[in-house]
Amino acid sequence: MTGGGSQAEGLESSHSPLETWLAQHQLSHLAPVFKKHAIDIDVLFDLSAADLAELGLQLGDRKRVLKALAEGVPAAAAATDRPLPAERRQPPRLTGHCQRNGGRSPSSFAILSGHPA
């Protein structure tokens, strides 16, 4: 590491995205546990409190991980092309005709009103 880069910047090149995320949240000591159970950044945000307990994490570490998970998607995962899990996606916005007609498309409006589309 040269030029005064941060610790997280140095980790990104030599460590996995999960290890980088753990380091950013002062949870590096948990890396061996996650590795042992084949947990990587792709499933990290799917973990529940019960999952963390099953991994053998102490209560304090479970709380710290859950708090860090609640902060949002890690930069390493956001930089990938993987879509977000369905529960993290924003619902589609209604525009144009659908917005003016209570969310109905022109075809459903025609069916409900008895008029051709």
Secondary structure, 3 states (H helix, E strand, C coil): CCCCCCHHHHHHHHCCHHHHHHHHCCCHHHHHHHHHCCCCHHHHCCCCHHHHHHCCCCHHHHHHHHHHHHCCCCHHHHCCCCCCCHHHCCCCCCCHHHHHCCCCCHHHHHHHHCCCC
